[in-house]
Amino acid sequence: MLIRSGKYFTIGLGMFVIFGIVLTLMSLPIFEGKNSFESADNLFNSIAKGSSYRIPRLEKQAEHFDGTRIDCTIGSGDLFRLDLTERLIVSAGAEISPQEGRFLIKGDLGRIAAAALKDAEIMYFDREKEISAKYGHSGKEVLFSWWNILKQIKEALKRQKKVDQATFLDEVIKKGIEVGYNFYGIAPERVSSKTATLAFSLIFYVCYTVWWGFSIFYLFEGFGLAMEAGKKEEM
């Protein structure tokens, strides 16, 4: 007989079955057409979006770079959709011109950053139609193009030893453009408005994990499988 302890085996099997039932329920689309995993993922994405809004602060920083002229050369192969790139650069009051297989960009760093941040904010608040009407391209194409442009300008500024300007553009890219791109279509939420839900999720996760561990433990006990300390051999 494989089962050495019917008591522990019954407890373990019961816990295992309950774990499976709960897991099955969690996999069903019972939360507004989503299962619990998708619902939890949306919740945490919403909270992440709500805590990632730094665009107004970056716009204030951009004002400090108003009047800061940039003159840099970037490779044509490094640009995404040249027609869109040119349109974005011109909309920021800057110039882009071909030069021996590369492109020369001249303009005001503050204005370029402000223009990019404005588009990022529009996408952050899910108003993509404004972007499409303005440029004739999807919002994500526009932000990806901005990301590409600013990244190339940042690298050019680093080569010119303009560390402060390059550092500022790095923040614009990571805390402005990438936030607007990655969180498009997600409703922002504050942690304070979801405290009870977060607390329940954390407690449930811990209890559910411990439950699984004990179910395996009792099943092993029922089969008579247990870990014992080895005996120390004296020389």
C-alpha positions in Angstrom: 0.0 0.0 0.0 1.5 3.3 -1.1 -0.5 5.4 1.5 1.2 5.2 4.9 -1.0 7.8 6.7 -4.6 8.1 5.5 -5.2 11.1 7.7 -2.4 13.2 6.2 -3.2 12.0 2.7 -6.9 12.9 3.0 -6.0 16.4 4.3 -3.4 16.9 1.5 -5.8 15.6 -1.2 -8.6 17.9 0.0 -6.3 20.9 0.0 -5.1 20.0 -3.4 -8.6 19.7 -4.8 -9.6 23.1 -3.3 -6.5 24.6 -4.8 -7.5 23.3 -8.2 -11.1 24.5 -7.9 -9.9 28.0 -7.0 -7.3 28.0 -9.8 -10.1 27.0 -12.3 -12.3 29.8 -11.1 -9.4 32.3 -11.4 -9.0 31.2 -15.0 -12.6 31.9 -16.0 -13.6 35.3 -17.5 -15.7 36.4 -14.6 -14.3 39.9 -14.0 -16.0 41.9 -16.8 -15.0 39.4 -19.4 -11.4 38.9 -18.0 -10.0 36.2 -15.8 -8.4 37.1 -12.5 -4.9 37.2 -13.9 -5.8 39.6 -16.6 -7.8 41.7 -14.2 -4.9 41.9 -11.7 -2.5 42.7 -14.6 -4.8 45.6 -15.7 -5.0 46.9 -12.1 -1.3 47.0 -11.6 -0.8 48.6 -15.0 -3.3 51.3 -14.1 -1.6 52.0 -10.8 1.8 52.1 -12.5 0.4 54.6 -15.0 -1.1 56.7 -12.3 2.2 56.9 -10.5 4.3 57.5 -13.6 2.9 60.9 -14.7 6.0 63.2 -14.8 5.3 65.1 -18.0 4.4 68.5 -16.3 7.6 68.5 -14.4 9.6 67.7 -17.6 7.8 70.5 -19.4 9.0 72.9 -16.6 12.5 71.6 -17.1 12.2 72.1 -20.9 11.6 75.8 -20.2 15.1 76.1 -18.8 16.5 74.9 -22.1 14.5 77.5 -24.2 17.1 79.3 -26.4 19.6 76.4 -26.1 20.6 75.8 -29.7 21.6 72.4 -30.9 23.5 71.5 -34.0 24.0 67.8 -34.5 24.4 65.2 -37.2 22.7 61.8 -37.1 22.7 58.8 -39.5 19.8 58.5 -42.0 19.6 54.8 -41.3 18.9 55.5 -37.6 15.7 57.3 -38.3 12.2 55.8 -38.4 10.0 57.0 -41.3 11.9 59.9 -42.7 8.8 61.7 -43.8 7.3 61.6 -40.3 10.7 62.6 -38.8 10.9 65.7 -41.0 7.4 66.7 -40.1 8.0 66.3 -36.3 11.2 68.3 -36.5 9.6 71.1 -38.5 6.6 71.2 -36.1 9.1 71.9 -33.3 10.5 74.9 -35.2 13.7 73.1 -36.0 15.5 72.3 -39.3 16.6 69.0 -40.8 18.7 68.7 -43.9 20.7 66.0 -45.7 24.4 66.2 -45.5 26.7 63.6 -47.1 24.4 60.7 -46.4 23.5 61.9 -43.0 21.1 64.5 -41.6 21.9 67.7 -39.9 19.4 68.9 -37.2 19.4 72.5 -36.0 17.0 74.0 -33.5 16.0 75.0 -30.0 16.4 72.1 -27.5 13.7 73.4 -25.3 11.1 73.7 -28.1 12.0 70.3 -29.5 11.5 68.7 -26.1 8.3 70.6 -25.4 6.8 69.5 -28.7 7.7 65.8 -28.0 6.3 66.0 -24.5 3.1 67.6 -25.7 2.5 64.6 -28.0 3.4 62.2 -25.2 0.8 63.8 -22.9 -1.9 63.6 -25.6 -1.2 59.9 -25.9 -1.0 59.4 -22.1 -4.6 60.7 -21.8 -5.6 58.4 -24.7 -6.5 61.2 -27.2 -4.9 59.5 -30.2 -7.3 61.1 -32.7 -5.6 64.5 -32.0 -2.2 63.0 -33.0 -3.7 61.4 -36.1 -5.3 64.6 -37.2 -2.1 66.5 -36.6 0.4 64.3 -38.4 -1.6 61.8 -40.4 0.0 58.8 -38.5 -1.0 56.7 -35.6 -0.1 57.9 -32.1 2.3 55.1 -31.5 4.1 55.7 -34.8 4.5 59.4 -33.8 5.8 58.6 -30.3 8.2 55.9 -31.7 9.5 58.5 -34.2 10.0 61.0 -31.4 11.7 58.4 -29.3 14.1 57.6 -32.2 14.8 61.3 -32.9 15.5 62.2 -29.3 17.6 59.2 -28.8 19.8 60.1 -31.8 20.1 63.7 -30.7 21.0 62.6 -27.2 23.8 60.4 -28.5 25.1 63.3 -30.6 25.0 65.6 -27.6 27.0 63.1 -25.6 29.6 63.0 -28.3 29.8 66.8 -28.1 30.3 66.5 -24.3 27.0 68.4 -23.6 26.2 66.2 -20.6 23.4 68.3 -19.1 21.5 68.5 -22.3 21.9 64.8 -23.0 20.8 63.9 -19.5 17.7 66.0 -19.8 16.8 64.3 -23.1 17.3 60.9 -21.5 14.7 61.9 -18.9 12.3 63.1 -21.6 12.6 59.8 -23.4 12.2 57.5 -20.4 9.7 59.5 -18.3 7.8 61.2 -21.1 7.8 59.5 -24.4 8.1 55.9 -23.2 5.4 56.5 -20.6 3.0 57.9 -23.2 3.7 55.0 -25.5 3.6 52.1 -23.1 0.5 53.2 -21.1 -1.7 54.2 -24.0 -5.2 52.8 -23.6 -4.8 52.1 -19.9 -6.9 54.1 -17.3 -4.7 55.6 -14.6 -5.5 54.8 -11.0 -4.1 56.1 -7.7 -2.8 53.7 -5.1 -4.9 55.4 -2.4 -8.1 54.6 -4.4 -7.3 50.9 -4.6 -5.8 50.2 -1.1 -8.4 47.6 -0.1 -8.1 45.7 -3.5 -4.3 45.7 -3.3 -4.3 44.5 0.3 -6.7 41.7 -0.5 -4.6 40.7 -3.6 -1.4 40.5 -1.5 -3.0 38.6 1.4 -4.7 36.2 -1.0 -1.5 35.6 -2.9 0.4 34.8 0.3 -2.3 32.5 1.6 -2.9 30.7 -1.7 0.9 30.0 -2.1 1.1 28.7 1.5 -2.0 26.6 0.9 -0.4 24.9 -2.1 2.8 24.3 -0.1 0.9 22.6 2.7 -1.2 20.5 0.3 2.0 19.0 -1.2 3.5 18.6 2.3 0.5 16.6 3.6 0.4 14.5 0.5 4.0 13.5 0.9 3.4 12.8 4.6 0.5 10.6 3.5 2.8 8.6 1.2 5.4 8.4 4.0 7.9 10.6 2.2 9.8 12.8 4.7 13.1 14.4 4.9 15.4 13.2 7.7 18.7 14.5 8.9 21.6 12.4 7.8 23.7 10.7 10.4 27.2 12.1 11.0 29.9 9.5 10.6 32.8 9.8 12.9 36.3 9.0 11.6 
